[in-house]
Amino acid sequence: MGLSITADTFCQLPVNKVTVIEIEKQIVNANNIAAKLWISKPITSKLKPQIIWADARRQLAQCDTKYDIISCQPSEPWVNGSGSLFTEEFLKLSKSRLKPDGVFAQWLQLYGLDQSNFLAYIKLFSETYSDCLVFHQKGSGEIILLGRNTIASASEQSQSVQTIAAHLKAPFNMLWKQAGIDNQEQLNDSIF
């Protein structure tokens, strides 16, 4: 749930439903305090997310719901309880809960992560999601990984940047504007 910026952004899209699965109920109090201190713009969406208070991994494993987009913003992999969200099993689970052409987005902090572990996770992510992108805003200590639920041929894989960008045009623009990327050149610079 964080500061609810991602959930609010998704609620502004032309969607019927947004579900937030949050393990920590105290985040509501933290959100209220943070909103008063740091957020300059109020939450603007008319659609309100459904909130499920549960462990997201367990919730995905126990339900058969299929999603268009799953956005995963766990704590750093070395934080107690978060490591299980950076495993082959979790990536396969997330893929199994996506509709065809659905997209999985995962946030990953880079500080405290050595090069070999970083490269191993990128390899694992790209093996699970053969149609994937990695975004890094210059100067930031984090990346966003995007993977599309498809079995792509070699020719389709060569077009993955255009395919995912076209598939997610509206959310792409809204989410990256939240991150301070406000034009196509900056967005292109962030892809590697």
HUVENPE-V549787 format. One record per residue. RES is the residue in one small letter. PSI is psi in whole degrees, 0 to 359 (* if undefined). OMEGA is omega in degrees with one decimal (none if undefined). Layout:
res: <RES | RES>
psi: <PSI | PSI>
omega: <OMEGA | OMEGA>
//
This chain:
res: <m | g | l | s | i | t | a | d | t | f | c | q | l | p | v | n | k | v | t | v | i | e | i | e | k | q | i | v | n | a | n | n | i | a | a | k | l | w | i | s | k | p | i | t | s | k | l | k | p | q | i | i | w | a | d | a | r | r | q | l | a | q | c | d | t | k | y | d | i | i | s | c | q | p | s | e | p | w | v | n | g | s | g | s | l | f | t | e | e | f | l | k | l | s | k | s | r | l | k | p | d | g | v | f | a | q | w | l | q | l | y | g | l | d | q | s | n | f | l | a | y | i | k | l | f | s | e | t | y | s | d | c | l | v | f | h | q | k | g | s | g | e | i | i | l | l | g | r | n | t | i | a | s | a | s | e | q | s | q | s | v | q | t | i | a | a | h | l | k | a | p | f | n | m | l | w | k | q | a | g | i | d | n | q | e | q | l | n | d | s | i | f>
psi: <325 | 230 | 11 | 11 | 316 | 314 | 318 | 319 | 314 | 324 | 339 | 349 | 163 | 73 | 160 | 333 | 140 | 129 | 131 | 126 | 118 | 132 | 332 | 110 | 335 | 348 | 332 | 315 | 318 | 320 | 315 | 317 | 312 | 321 | 322 | 328 | 319 | 330 | 123 | 336 | 139 | 162 | 129 | 353 | 149 | 325 | 131 | 137 | 149 | 130 | 127 | 120 | 99 | 171 | 121 | 319 | 313 | 319 | 315 | 322 | 330 | 350 | 162 | 11 | 139 | 137 | 152 | 319 | 135 | 122 | 120 | 117 | 67 | 167 | 174 | 150 | 334 | 356 | 136 | 125 | 341 | 336 | 327 | 348 | 4 | 40 | 162 | 319 | 317 | 319 | 317 | 321 | 313 | 319 | 323 | 343 | 6 | 144 | 162 | 134 | 9 | 159 | 135 | 128 | 132 | 133 | 140 | 122 | 139 | 330 | 143 | 4 | 116 | 165 | 318 | 319 | 322 | 310 | 323 | 320 | 321 | 318 | 313 | 315 | 314 | 335 | 326 | 314 | 92 | 336 | 91 | 161 | 152 | 130 | 139 | 120 | 127 | 131 | 353 | 160 | 33 | 162 | 162 | 128 | 133 | 132 | 139 | 139 | 87 | 156 | 101 | 142 | 171 | 320 | 325 | 322 | 325 | 344 | 16 | 324 | 310 | 321 | 309 | 318 | 317 | 320 | 327 | 27 | 307 | 308 | 324 | 304 | 315 | 314 | 319 | 332 | 323 | 326 | 2 | 6 | 112 | 11 | 163 | 325 | 315 | 320 | 314 | 322 | 336 | 351 | 130 | *>
omega: <178.7 | 178.0 | 179.5 | -179.0 | 179.8 | 179.5 | 178.6 | 179.2 | 178.4 | 179.3 | 178.1 | 179.4 | 177.9 | -179.3 | 178.9 | -172.9 | 172.2 | 178.9 | 175.5 | 175.9 | -174.6 | -177.8 | -171.7 | -178.7 | -179.9 | 179.2 | 178.5 | 177.6 | 178.5 | 178.0 | -179.4 | 179.0 | -178.5 | -179.0 | 179.7 | -175.3 | -166.8 | -173.6 | -179.0 | 178.6 | 179.5 | 174.0 | -168.5 | -174.0 | 176.1 | 176.9 | 178.1 | -179.1 | 169.4 | -179.9 | 175.6 | 179.9 | -176.7 | 171.0 | -173.0 | 179.7 | 179.4 | 179.6 | 177.7 | -178.7 | -174.6 | -178.8 | 178.9 | -178.0 | 176.1 | -175.2 | 172.4 | -179.3 | 169.8 | 177.0 | -176.0 | -178.9 | -178.6 | 170.5 | -179.4 | -175.6 | -177.4 | 177.4 | -178.4 | 178.2 | -178.2 | -175.9 | -178.2 | 178.2 | 179.1 | -177.9 | 175.4 | -178.9 | -179.1 | 178.7 | 177.5 | 176.9 | -179.3 | 179.6 | -179.9 | -179.4 | 177.0 | 170.3 | 174.2 | -175.8 | 174.2 | -174.6 | 174.5 | 177.6 | 178.9 | 178.1 | 179.7 | 174.4 | -179.6 | -178.2 | -178.8 | -179.3 | -178.3 | -173.3 | -177.0 | 177.5 | 177.3 | -178.4 | 177.8 | -180.0 | 176.8 | 178.0 | 179.3 | -179.5 | -177.0 | 174.3 | 178.3 | 179.2 | -176.5 | 176.8 | -173.0 | 175.8 | 173.3 | 179.6 | 176.1 | 176.1 | -177.5 | 177.3 | -179.4 | 179.9 | -178.4 | 175.1 | 171.0 | 175.5 | 175.4 | 175.9 | -179.6 | -179.3 | 178.7 | 170.6 | -171.3 | 171.2 | -179.7 | -179.2 | 177.6 | 179.6 | -179.2 | 179.3 | -172.5 | 179.5 | -179.0 | -177.5 | -178.0 | 179.8 | 179.2 | -178.6 | -174.8 | -171.5 | -178.0 | 179.4 | 177.7 | -177.0 | -177.6 | -177.5 | -177.8 | 173.3 | 175.7 | -178.2 | 177.8 | 176.3 | -172.0 | 174.5 | -175.1 | 179.7 | 177.2 | 179.0 | 178.3 | 179.1 | -175.8 | -177.4 | 169.8 | none>
//
